[in-house]
Amino acid sequence: MKLPKVGPAVLVTAAFIGPGTVITASLAGANYGFALLWALLFSMVATLILQEMACRLGVVTQKGLGENIREACTNPFLKLIAISLTVSAIVIGNGAYQSGNILGASLGLSNLFSDIYITANISLWPILIGFIAFTVLIKGSYKIIERALMVLVGLMSIAFIATAVISKPDLGMFFSGLFIPSIPNGATLTVIALIGTTVVPYNLFLHSSSVSSKWQSPKQLPEARKDLYFAIPLGGLITIAIVSTAASAFFGRNISINNAADLAPALAPIFGDYSSLFIAIGLFSAGISSAITAPLAAAFALSGILNLDKSLNSYSFKGIWLSILLIGVIIASLGYKPVSIIWFAQVANGILLPLVAIFLVWVMNSKLLGDYKNNKIQNLLAISVVLVTLLLSGRSLMSAFGML
């Protein structure tokens, strides 16, 4: 069987499979077994719906989501609000998440090798991860970035899926959790977290901008969709494998995991050193792939919304991703716990996600798309996703303000 040619959608997969996803999926499996797999199946479908629209928008208009938002807002006041909101969400949100990506990749290295400290408190690994991400991005070549992420996503796939196979999950409970929705007591926040780690607004900017680098004609939409329908389910499969591994290894065994640092060492007594190696490689790949795509997504989004040159070699584009990368490296290397920044990122993300989803539905029904606008079924699916994102937004904001 011939595999489809992979393209921009691999960036989306690399972006949403980060250390945060590893932690969330591991805790879901450890605390609730296979019961919440249905939430991942739903989030994968929702991601496909939104990303297909972003992909179609980019291929047909040859413009990213940022440019379309700027052009859609003709009222100067509304344009100022839209630009300010998007810039704040992208810079603060991606900066906070970038530190987590770098720390996750560093954790993978620390499980493979001994920690190396430059000073008493500053580790070498975050700086090394930042340098690797910088080296890939500074080349300014879309093909180099795409190929690097293909390798990293491949490593993640091998690491997490192989570990899941080793864990020998109960197939009956696996398929029951996958297709029969249920929310155990106390699992509501975990369901929201599982969906929230996959349905990411930054990926809509990233995908809509990057597709024009590969496809320039609406006639190429079938090829763009094949790319999407291959890469996104692969990302969902990786996340499902993480939940399955944690469910088999930890659920009902009174073994506690509180973060990704507990994951690899805890698996070693059960599966041996090879499984610990798989997890370490997976954490490194998840962290560094997201450490590359988060600054890239920020650069595409801000270049579009601020009407800057979005070519990978432009000084403004490089300046944006370099700023996000430096923020992440500094926070990660100094060991700060950016609670306030993450709080703001949660608020900004909660506001941004439904707004971006609503804009997508609106623009995909405009004359701009011509014959490629949404049909009735696509609108029904898209509106359903918008309603879910609104619920997630409300829950995220209430949690951020301490109302829940």
C-alpha positions as CSV (number, residue, x, y, z in Angstrom):
1,M,0.0,0.0,0.0
2,K,1.4,3.4,-1.0
3,L,1.3,6.0,1.8
4,P,0.1,9.5,1.0
5,K,2.6,12.2,0.6
6,V,2.8,14.1,3.8
7,G,2.8,17.9,3.9
8,P,1.7,20.9,6.0
9,A,-0.7,18.8,8.1
10,V,2.3,17.1,9.8
11,L,3.0,20.6,11.3
12,V,-0.5,20.5,12.9
13,T,0.2,17.0,14.4
14,A,3.6,18.0,15.6
15,A,2.1,21.1,17.3
16,F,-0.7,19.4,19.2
17,I,1.3,16.4,20.3
18,G,3.4,18.2,22.9
19,P,4.5,17.5,26.5
20,G,1.1,18.9,27.7
21,T,-0.7,16.3,25.6
22,V,1.6,13.6,27.0
23,I,0.9,14.7,30.6
24,T,-2.9,15.0,30.1
25,A,-3.2,11.7,28.3
26,S,-1.1,9.9,30.9
27,L,-3.1,11.3,33.8
28,A,-6.4,10.3,31.9
29,G,-5.2,6.7,31.5
30,A,-3.8,6.5,35.0
31,N,-6.9,7.9,36.8
32,Y,-9.7,6.7,34.6
33,G,-8.4,3.8,32.6
34,F,-9.8,3.5,29.1
35,A,-13.1,5.3,29.9
36,L,-12.2,8.6,28.3
37,L,-10.9,7.4,25.0
38,W,-14.1,8.6,23.4
39,A,-13.1,12.2,24.2
40,L,-10.0,11.8,22.1
41,L,-12.0,10.3,19.2
42,F,-14.4,13.3,19.4
43,S,-11.5,15.8,19.5
44,M,-9.8,14.2,16.5
45,V,-13.0,14.5,14.5
46,A,-13.5,18.1,15.6
47,T,-9.9,18.9,14.7
48,L,-10.4,17.4,11.2
49,I,-13.5,19.6,10.7
50,L,-11.8,22.8,11.7
51,Q,-8.5,22.1,10.0
52,E,-10.2,21.0,6.8
53,M,-11.8,24.5,6.6
54,A,-8.5,26.2,7.4
55,C,-6.8,24.1,4.7
56,R,-9.5,24.9,2.1
57,L,-9.4,28.6,3.0
58,G,-5.6,28.7,2.5
59,V,-5.6,26.7,-0.7
60,V,-8.4,28.7,-2.4
61,T,-7.5,32.2,-1.2
62,Q,-3.7,31.7,-1.0
63,K,-3.9,33.7,2.2
64,G,-3.6,32.6,5.8
65,L,-6.2,33.1,8.5
66,G,-4.5,36.2,9.9
67,E,-4.8,38.0,6.5
68,N,-8.4,37.0,6.2
69,I,-9.3,38.2,9.7
70,R,-7.6,41.6,8.9
71,E,-9.5,42.0,5.6
72,A,-12.8,40.8,7.1
73,C,-12.8,43.5,9.8
74,T,-13.5,46.8,7.9
75,N,-14.5,48.8,11.0
76,P,-11.3,50.4,12.4
77,F,-12.4,49.9,16.0
78,L,-13.3,46.3,15.5
79,K,-10.1,45.7,13.6
80,L,-8.0,47.2,16.5
81,I,-9.8,44.9,19.0
82,A,-9.3,41.8,16.7
83,I,-5.6,42.6,16.1
84,S,-4.9,43.4,19.8
85,L,-6.7,40.2,21.0
86,T,-4.9,38.0,18.5
87,V,-1.5,39.5,19.2
88,S,-1.9,39.2,23.0
89,A,-3.1,35.6,22.8
90,I,-0.4,34.5,20.3
91,V,2.5,36.1,22.1
92,I,1.7,35.3,25.7
93,G,0.0,32.0,24.9
94,N,2.7,30.6,22.7
95,G,5.5,32.0,25.0
96,A,4.0,30.1,27.9
97,Y,3.4,26.9,26.0
98,Q,6.9,27.2,24.4
99,S,8.5,26.9,27.8
100,G,6.5,23.7,28.5
101,N,7.6,22.3,25.1
102,I,11.3,23.0,25.8
103,L,11.0,21.5,29.4
104,G,9.3,18.4,28.0
105,A,12.1,17.8,25.4
106,S,14.6,18.5,28.2
107,L,12.9,15.9,30.3
108,G,13.3,13.3,27.5
109,L,17.0,14.1,27.3
110,S,17.5,13.9,31.1
111,N,16.0,10.4,31.0
112,L,18.4,9.4,28.2
113,F,21.5,11.1,29.6
114,S,22.6,12.7,32.9
115,D,21.6,16.3,33.7
116,I,24.3,18.8,32.8
117,Y,24.2,22.2,34.6
118,I,25.9,25.3,33.3
119,T,25.4,26.9,36.8
120,A,23.9,25.6,40.0
121,N,20.4,26.3,38.8
122,I,20.6,26.5,35.0
123,S,20.5,23.3,33.0
124,L,22.1,22.8,29.6
125,W,19.2,20.9,28.1
126,P,16.7,23.8,27.5
127,I,19.5,25.8,25.8
128,L,20.4,22.9,23.6
129,I,16.7,22.3,22.7
130,G,16.4,26.0,21.9
131,F,19.5,25.8,19.7
132,I,18.2,22.8,17.8
133,A,14.8,24.6,17.2
134,F,16.7,27.7,16.1
135,T,18.9,25.8,13.7
136,V,15.9,24.2,12.0
137,L,13.9,27.4,11.8
138,I,16.8,29.7,10.7
139,K,17.3,27.7,7.5
140,G,14.1,29.5,6.2
141,S,13.2,26.5,4.1
142,Y,9.7,25.0,4.4
143,K,10.9,21.6,3.1
144,I,13.6,21.4,5.8
145,I,11.1,22.1,8.5
146,E,8.6,19.7,7.1
147,R,11.1,16.9,6.8
148,A,12.5,17.5,10.3
149,L,9.0,17.3,11.8
150,M,8.2,14.2,9.7
151,V,11.2,12.5,11.5
152,L,10.1,13.7,14.9
153,V,6.5,12.6,14.4
154,G,7.8,9.3,13.2
155,L,9.8,8.9,16.4
156,M,6.8,9.8,18.5
157,S,4.7,7.2,16.6
158,I,7.2,4.5,17.2
159,A,7.9,5.4,20.8
160,F,4.3,5.7,22.1
161,I,2.6,3.1,19.9
162,A,5.3,0.5,20.6
163,T,5.0,1.2,24.3
164,A,1.2,0.8,24.1
165,V,1.6,-2.6,22.3
166,I,4.1,-3.7,25.0
167,S,1.5,-2.8,27.7
168,K,-1.0,-5.4,26.2
169,P,-4.2,-3.4,26.8
170,D,-7.5,-5.1,27.5
171,L,-9.1,-4.8,24.0
172,G,-12.7,-5.1,25.3
173,M,-12.3,-2.2,27.7
174,F,-10.3,-0.3,25.0
175,F,-13.1,-0.4,22.4
176,S,-15.7,0.2,25.0
177,G,-14.0,3.4,26.1
178,L,-13.4,4.5,22.5
179,F,-17.0,4.2,21.3
180,I,-19.2,4.5,24.4
181,P,-19.1,7.9,26.0
182,S,-19.0,8.1,29.8
183,I,-17.7,10.6,32.3
184,P,-16.6,9.0,35.6
185,N,-16.9,11.0,38.8
186,G,-14.4,13.9,38.8
187,A,-13.4,13.3,35.2
188,T,-15.1,16.4,33.7
189,L,-11.9,18.6,33.8
190,T,-9.9,15.8,32.3
191,V,-12.4,15.5,29.4
192,I,-12.1,19.2,28.7
193,A,-8.3,19.0,28.9
194,L,-8.1,16.1,26.4
195,I,-10.3,18.0,23.9
196,G,-8.4,21.2,24.6
197,T,-5.0,19.8,23.9
198,T,-6.1,18.7,20.4
199,V,-8.4,21.4,19.2
200,V,-5.9,24.3,19.1
201,P,-6.6,27.7,17.6
202,Y,-3.0,28.4,16.7
203,N,-3.0,25.4,14.4
204,L,-5.7,27.1,12.3
205,F,-3.3,30.0,11.6
206,L,-0.4,27.6,11.0
207,H,-2.2,25.3,8.6
208,S,-4.0,28.0,6.5
209,S,-0.7,29.8,6.0
210,S,1.5,26.8,5.3
211,V,-0.7,25.1,2.7
212,S,-0.1,27.9,0.2
213,S,3.6,27.0,0.3
214,K,2.7,23.5,-1.2
215,W,-0.5,23.9,-3.1
216,Q,-1.5,26.9,-5.3
217,S,-4.7,25.8,-7.0
218,P,-8.1,24.7,-5.7
219,K,-7.7,21.7,-8.0
220,Q,-5.1,20.4,-5.6
221,L,-7.6,20.3,-2.7
222,P,-8.0,16.5,-2.9
223,E,-4.2,16.1,-2.3
224,A,-4.3,18.6,0.6
225,R,-7.2,16.7,2.2
226,K,-5.3,13.4,1.9
227,D,-2.5,15.0,3.7
228,L,-4.9,16.2,6.4
229,Y,-6.7,12.9,6.7
230,F,-3.5,11.0,7.2
231,A,-1.6,13.3,9.6
232,I,-4.4,14.2,12.1
233,P,-5.6,10.6,12.7
234,L,-1.9,9.7,13.2
235,G,-1.7,12.3,16.0
236,G,-4.9,11.0,17.5
237,L,-3.5,7.4,17.4
238,I,-0.4,8.6,19.3
239,T,-2.5,10.2,22.0
240,I,-4.7,7.2,22.3
241,A,-1.6,5.0,22.6
242,I,-0.4,7.2,25.5
243,V,-3.7,6.9,27.3
244,S,-3.7,3.1,26.7
245,T,-0.2,2.7,28.0
246,A,-1.0,4.7,31.2
247,A,-4.3,2.8,31.7
248,S,-2.5,-0.6,31.4
249,A,0.4,0.4,33.6
250,F,-1.1,2.6,36.3
251,F,-4.9,2.3,36.5
252,G,-6.0,0.4,39.6
253,R,-2.5,-0.3,40.8
254,N,-2.2,2.6,43.3
255,I,0.8,4.1,41.3
256,S,0.6,7.8,41.2
257,I,1.9,10.0,38.4
258,N,1.6,13.8,38.8
259,N,3.5,14.9,35.7
260,A,5.6,13.7,32.8
261,A,8.7,13.3,35.1
262,D,6.9,10.4,36.8
263,L,6.0,8.6,33.6
264,A,9.3,7.1,32.3
265,P,10.8,5.9,35.6
266,A,7.5,4.4,36.7
267,L,7.2,2.3,33.5
268,A,10.7,0.8,33.9
269,P,9.8,-1.8,36.6
270,I,6.9,-3.0,34.5
271,F,8.2,-3.1,31.0
272,G,12.0,-2.9,31.5
273,D,14.6,-0.4,30.3
274,Y,13.4,-0.5,26.6
275,S,10.0,0.9,27.5
276,S,11.6,3.7,29.5
277,L,13.8,4.4,26.5
278,F,10.7,4.6,24.2
279,I,9.0,7.1,26.6
280,A,12.1,9.2,26.8
281,I,12.4,9.4,23.0
282,G,8.7,10.1,22.8
283,L,8.9,13.0,25.3
284,F,12.0,14.4,23.5
285,S,10.2,14.2,20.1
286,A,7.0,15.6,21.4
287,G,8.8,18.5,23.1
288,I,11.1,19.5,20.3
289,S,8.5,19.1,17.5
290,S,6.2,21.5,19.4
291,A,9.1,23.8,20.2
292,I,9.6,24.2,16.4
293,T,5.9,24.6,15.5
294,A,4.8,27.0,18.3
295,P,7.2,29.8,17.1
296,L,6.3,29.0,13.5
297,A,2.6,29.3,14.2
298,A,3.1,32.6,16.1
299,A,5.1,34.0,13.1
300,F,2.4,33.0,10.6
301,A,-0.4,34.3,12.7
302,L,1.2,37.7,13.6
303,S,2.6,38.2,10.1
304,G,-0.9,37.8,8.7
305,I,-2.8,39.9,11.3
306,L,-0.1,42.7,11.3
307,N,0.2,42.7,7.5
308,L,3.9,41.7,7.5
309,D,5.9,39.7,5.1
310,K,5.1,36.0,5.9
311,S,8.0,34.5,3.9
312,L,10.2,32.3,6.0
313,N,13.3,34.3,5.1
314,S,11.9,37.7,5.9
315,Y,13.4,39.6,8.9
316,S,10.0,40.3,10.5
317,F,9.0,36.6,10.3
318,K,12.3,35.5,11.8
319,G,12.1,38.2,14.4
320,I,8.7,36.9,15.6
321,W,9.6,33.3,15.9
322,L,12.9,34.1,17.5
323,S,11.2,36.2,20.2
324,I,8.8,33.3,21.1
325,L,11.7,30.9,21.1
326,L,13.8,33.1,23.4
327,I,10.9,33.5,25.8
328,G,10.5,29.8,26.0
329,V,14.2,29.1,26.5
330,I,14.6,31.8,29.2
331,I,11.6,30.6,31.2
332,A,12.6,26.9,30.9
333,S,16.3,27.4,31.7
334,L,15.7,29.5,34.8
335,G,13.2,27.0,36.2
336,Y,10.4,29.5,36.6
337,K,6.8,28.4,37.1
338,P,5.0,30.9,34.9
339,V,1.7,30.6,36.8
340,S,0.6,34.1,35.9
341,I,1.5,33.8,32.2
342,I,-0.2,30.4,31.9
343,W,-3.3,32.0,33.6
344,F,-3.3,34.7,31.0
345,A,-2.7,32.1,28.2
346,Q,-5.7,30.2,29.5
347,V,-7.9,33.3,29.4
348,A,-6.6,34.3,25.9
349,N,-7.0,30.9,24.5
350,G,-10.5,30.6,25.9
351,I,-11.5,33.8,24.2
352,L,-9.6,33.1,20.9
353,L,-10.7,29.6,20.1
354,P,-14.5,30.1,19.7
355,L,-13.9,33.5,17.9
356,V,-11.6,31.8,15.4
357,A,-14.0,28.9,15.0
358,I,-16.9,31.4,14.4
359,F,-14.9,33.4,11.9
360,L,-14.0,30.2,10.0
361,V,-17.7,29.2,9.7
362,W,-18.6,32.7,8.6
363,V,-15.8,33.1,6.0
364,M,-16.3,29.6,4.7
365,N,-19.9,30.6,3.7
366,S,-18.8,33.8,2.0
367,K,-18.5,34.6,-1.7
368,L,-14.8,34.6,-1.2
369,L,-14.8,30.8,-1.5
370,G,-17.1,30.6,-4.5
371,D,-17.9,27.0,-5.3
372,Y,-15.7,25.8,-2.5
373,K,-17.8,27.3,0.4
374,N,-19.3,25.1,3.0
375,N,-22.3,22.9,2.1
376,K,-25.1,22.1,4.6
377,I,-23.5,19.1,6.1
378,Q,-20.2,20.9,6.6
379,N,-22.0,23.8,8.2
380,L,-23.9,21.5,10.6
381,L,-20.6,19.8,11.6
382,A,-18.8,23.1,11.9
383,I,-21.6,24.7,14.0
384,S,-21.6,21.7,16.3
385,V,-17.8,22.2,16.9
386,V,-18.4,25.9,17.5
387,L,-20.9,25.1,20.2
388,V,-18.5,22.7,21.9
389,T,-15.7,25.3,21.7
390,L,-18.0,27.9,23.3
391,L,-18.7,25.5,26.2
392,L,-15.0,24.8,26.5
393,S,-14.3,28.6,26.4
394,G,-16.8,29.3,29.2
395,R,-15.4,26.4,31.3
396,S,-11.8,27.6,30.7
397,L,-12.6,31.2,31.6
398,M,-14.6,30.3,34.7
399,S,-11.7,28.0,35.9
400,A,-9.2,30.8,35.2
401,F,-11.1,33.3,37.3
402,G,-11.6,30.8,40.1
403,M,-15.3,30.5,39.6
404,L,-15.2,26.7,39.4
